[in-house]
Amino acid sequence: MSDYQPLDFEKPIIELEEKIETLKKELGDQNIDMSPELTAMVGKLKKTKDEIYNTLSAWDRVKIARHVQRPFMLDYLKNIAEDFTELHGDRIIGDDNAMPGGFATIGGIKCVVIGHQKGRDTKENLKRNFGSAHPEGYRKALRLMQMAEKFNLPLITFIDTPGAFPGIGAEERNISEAIARNLRDMMVLKVPVVAVVLGEGGSGGALGIGIADTLLMMENSYYSVISPEGCAAILYKHRKHAPQAAEAMKMSAPDLEKLGVIDGVVKEPRGGAHRDPETTYASLKEALTVEISKLQELDVEELLDSRYNKFRNYGVFAEG
């Protein structure tokens, strides 16, 4: 990826890759046998990748989850759905471009899809509000959930937000009520629900479309009640402690799978989904079709009981 934007911990890898490319070009231009030197550099590159990518910290994964070149919801739909028809508006206030949704067919399965969408440049980020949905986004999502139930279609939600929009307008239009209503109504939806955290899964903004029978996370995503920076500002009195907060909160996919908060992790190519999007698309498509097919085998009563028990069993506590 010639225009790849490396993260700080990836710079040794990028430097070696550039040296190898330069050496290959010199070998081709001058017809000199430097294969031992090239072999040594390739070996060093592999070792460096192993050292970096096999020991990623929670904070490193947060950085990968936020990478501007990482695939977003509409990128996934373009590559894993046979068709996608977007629907607009909450029928109360208006449309919210931060929360696209509509009908799609994935792996031959007709379904309703909803999710957060970020932007890659200033213009698109202003349009998508940096992936932070307004109340009308959550009310539009609820309208589409009700359509999924009406037409007996499975629901897939794609979570990728730092959090719901905290502006004055959102508060005036009662964003807390919109999210709370979604939590209540998703719990009793009579169709299979699969949610997947694509990148950032922040606070109630993520949970507002996250009540699901099966919750998946991409390998380099995070899911948390608050951002690492927000936690650091509250507990450690400064945002510079965000890496420490990220580690303490156990917000990465591997940690949450161990804790039983999520149901599965979708593997990503080494370095993140943005390093090999095509492989990532295939992995997620397979995971979604497998999970939906499993859930479709359950009758409505089994589905609702399973969903209820899933959330009732979260967390462990002891009385002293």
C-alpha positions, 0 to 999 in steps of 0.5 A: 500500500504505497500511500499507507499512513503508518501508526507510530509503532509501525514505523520500523516495519515501514522503514524496512519495507522501503529499504527492501523495495529500494534494494530490489530496484537496484538489483533489477537496474544493475543486475547485481547479485545481492540476494544474501543481503535481501534475504537477510533484510526480509528475515529481519522484516518478518522478525520485526513484524512478529515482535510488533504485531504479536505484542500489541497493547490495548492502546495499539489496538485503539490506534488501529481501530481509529485508523483513517484507512480502516474500512467503514460500514459502507465499504463492507456493504459494498464488498460483502452484500449482493445488493443494498438499498438505503432507506432514509429518515426517522419520520419525526425530525429528519435523516442522519447520515451518521447512521445509514441503514436499509435492506441488503442481501449478504451471502444469499440471506435477505436482511436489514442492516444498520450502522455507524458511518465515519468519513475519511476527509473533512467534508465527509466527516462533517456529513457523517458527523464523525460517526456520532449519531444524533437522536434521529439516527437512533430513531431511524435505526428503530424504525428499520428494526421494526421493519425487519420484524414486520418482514421477518428479516434478520437484523445486522448492526455495524458499530463504529462510533466514538459515542453518540453526539453530545451536542446541545441539539441532541440533548434538546431532541432527547438522545438519551430517550432515543438510545434507551428506547432502542435498548428496550425494544431491541431486547424483544425483537422477534428476529435474529440480531447480529451486531459487529464492532468494526472499529470504535465501540464507544459508550451508549452510542454503540450500545444503542444498536448493540443489543444482539443475540450474537455480538462479534468484534473485529480483532482490532476494535474496542468496545467500552463504556467510555473512551480511554481518553475520557477514562484517563481524564476522570480517573488519572486526571489527565488524558496522557494516561489513556494507554494505561486506562485502555489496558485497565478497562479490558476493552479490546476484543481478545480481553472481552472474549475472555470475559464472555462479554462478546461471542466471537472475534473476527480475525484481521490480516496482520497490521489491521483490516486496512492492510488487506481489506479484501481478506477482511471482507471475506472473513466478516461475510463468512462470520455473519452468514454462519451466525445468522444461519445458526440463529434462524434455526431457533423459534421465536420463543427460544430466540427471546429466552436466549437473548434475555439470559445472555444479558442477565448473565453478564457480570460477576459479583460477590456479596461481602 
